[in-house]
Amino acid sequence: MQGWKSPLLGVRFVLVGKDLELYRPDGKRFLSYEEQVRRAEQAEGEREYEVLRAEAERVRADLAGRQRIVEQQRAGQAENERQLANQRAEAERLRAEKLETLLQQLNPDLLKSDDLA
């Protein structure tokens, strides 16, 4: 059987030690059962790796999106705090003007003498 080639299938049979190897018509060796199992396991491992990699990428993208939202919220909060400080300063300025006006109405001479000093 050594080197025998099937006339119908074109498959060549080669005995290597105790193992029988089969070669396709194009000359490539058929894989053994163990080699097929190993390749299938490797392919499954690669698929699992790709799923995990894609999930990790999705999580990274989600985290980046959440970080952008947090940064936008912080910027908005800082803007709100700035506006509140401006409003408080404006309220204080108006209060001071009102007090000055009231003091002028109560004692116009008192403020005039202070203005001269």
Residue pairs with C-beta under 8 A, 6 or more apart in sequence:
1 13
1 15
1 20
2 13
2 14
2 15
3 12
3 13
3 14
4 12
4 13
5 11
5 12
5 13
6 12
6 13
9 25
10 24
10 25
11 22
11 23
11 24
11 25
11 30
12 22
12 23
13 20
13 21
13 22
13 23
14 20
14 21
14 22
14 23
15 21
19 32
21 29
21 30
22 29
22 30
23 29
23 30
24 30
31 39
100 111
103 110
103 111
104 111
